[in-house]
Amino acid sequence: MHNISQRQATEAMPTDKSEHARFWRDARFRDMECMRATFITHEFAPHSHDTFSIGAIEAGCQMAMIRGEREMTGPGALYLINPGETHDGQPGVEEGYRYRMIYPDMRVFTDILEDVSGKSIHGAPSFSRQLISDPELAARFCRAHRAIEEGASALEGEESMYSVLLAMFSRHGAEIVAPPDHAEPLGVRRARDYIDAHFDEEISLELLARIAGLSRAHLIRAFRKHYFITPHAYQTDLRIREARRLLRKGAAPSETAMACGFADQAHLTRHFKARTGVTPAVFRAG
């Protein structure tokens, strides 16, 4: 993992003092979501994605929690977060940070590995570590990201991004996802399965505890210990994943809010931005 000192972070501060984010999708990489952002005060709520979350900080410093561990990262660090892994992020210093991110789905990586090996990949590619200090590769990633953002030719954009993703996997990847460090408690799994099936409905803690066969306090502790997130936050996370899917299909934010179980569009917007960095309208238009 990569730690950055206060002095290093201050020396690398963004010169732009306003928050902004640009979001788009790139059809060359299976409609991969891409983002470039500067955040001064914005804090990401604990969340996960059904895609990989890969990025690098260009300037400033971010404090991030992944797998229950909190680290301060700056320029030269890579984020290599697997699908489903809970993480958050806040500015690590007063001046904030500027970073670039992509969210490739599993098929993008299997395509790359199959192209290189000439064999079908049957396992689930993953990264064994999520915060890594690799200044050379972080710089290459930022150049590739900048190239596709600025409209580089099809060949240049695809070649640069595919090359850097292959290098990331060659250095830091594992072909098969490692099993968890400890067995998933049956009661906690039952509660999670229920939330999965009813994420758009009102669910009481009492009901979840009864399904899990645990007390309410024990369920919250066990759920957080295993998934690094509370049952309510997990439900909200699932609602946002569904909202992303609907918005990508062109649904209006107001319709999306109702379909995903939010009280109204304002609630959707607040939770959506806390987990993606952009509003539903910006995400839909990207």
C-alpha positions, -999 to +999 in steps of 0.1 A: +000+000+000+011+035-007+013+061+021+020+098+013+033+124+037+015+157+043+044+175+027+043+154-005+005+159-007+007+197-003+035+199-029+012+181-054-020+200-049-045+207-077-043+244-088-081+244-096-099+253-064-134+242-076-149+208-076-159+193-109-163+159-125-165+147-161-182+114-168-185+095-200-187+060-216-164+046-242-179+022-267-144+009-276-143-008-242-178-023-240-192+011-229-168+013-201-176+042-177-148+068-173-144+098-150-120+126-144-127+146-112-114+171-087-128+168-052-122+193-024-149+184+001-169+156-015-168+123+005-178+090-010-200+068+011-190+032+015-201+014-017-191-012-042-194-017-080-204-046-101-174-037-123-137-031-115-128+003-102-093+013-115-077+047-112-048+069-102-045+102-084-028+130-105-025+155-078-033+160-041-042+133-017-071+109-009-079+089+022-095+056+012-109+026+031-107-008+013-112-042+029-116-024+063-081-008+061-077+030+057-048+044+037-037+078+025-027+078-012-013+104-037+004+106-071+020+073-080-006+051-063-030+029-082-065+018-072-072-017-084-106-025-068-123-058-077-161-060-084-181-061-052-154-048-029-166-021-004-146+011-004-150+048+003-129+080-002-124+114+012-099+143+006-068+135+026-058+172+029-077+205+028-069+212-008-084+179-021-072+158-050-076+152-087-079+117-101-089+096-131-110+065-130-124+038-152-149+011-145-143-019-168-165-049-166-152-084-161-154-092-199-129-064-207-103-082-187-111-117-199-110-104-235-074-090-229-062-122-212-077-144-238-062-123-266-027-126-250-029-163-240-050-176-269-070-196-244-104-193-229-104-179-193-128-198-171-119-182-137-127-147-125-097-124-129-090-102-099-063-081-082-048-094-050-041-059-036-062-028-040-039+001-032-005-002-048+025+022-053+035+019-089+045+054-102+055+043-136+023+024-143+001+051-127+017+076-151+010+053-180-026+049-169-031+087-167-017+091-202-039+064-216-069+079-198-061+114-211-058+100-246-093+085-247-108+115-230-093+139-256-105+119-285-074+101-297-077+080-328-094+046-324-061+027-328-041+050-304-068+050-277-075+013-278-038+004-279-028+026-250-056+016-227-054-021-235-016-021-230-018-004-196-046-027-184-026-058-195+005-044-177-016-039-145-028-075-146+006-088-154+021-071-124-006-071-099-033-095-110-044-130-100-063-151-125-087-168-100-104-149-072-089-160-038-114-174-013-123-152+017-101-154+048-130-168+068-162-187+061-193-166+055-216-169+085-248-186+075-271-162+093-254-132+077-256-148+043-294-153+048-298-116+057-278-106+027-297-129+004-330-113+016-317-078+010-306-089-025-341-101-033-360-072-017-336-042-021-363-019-035-386-025-005-388-013+030-370-038+052-369-037+090-339-046+111-362-068+132-371-089+101-335-093+090-325-103+125-352-130+126-342-143+092-305-144+103-313-160+136-294-133+154-301-103+177-304-070+159-271-057+174-253-089+166-265-088+130-252-053+125-218-062+140-215-095+120-227-079+088-202-051+090-174-074+101-179-096+070-189-072+043-173-039+057-207-022+054-240-021+074-272-038+062-288-004+054-258+008+035-257-025+016-293-021+006-287+015-005-257+003-025-279-022-044-304+005-051-277+027-066-265-002-088-300-007-101-303+030-106-272+030-127-286+002-148-319+020-154-302+054-161-279+038-187-310+025-205-324+061-206-348+061-177-356+095-162-342+102-127-377+106-112-388+072-126-355+056-115-360+069-079-394+053-077-383+020-093-354+017-069-373+023-037-361+059-030-387+083-014-382+108-042-357+121-067-339+142-042-331+112-021-318+093-052-296+123-061-281+126-026-272+089-024-262+086-060-236+114-059-223+101-026-214+068-043-205+079-078-193+115-076-218+127-101-256+133-102-281+109-119-286+135-147-249+137-155-245+099-153-275+094-177-261+119-202-225+105-201 
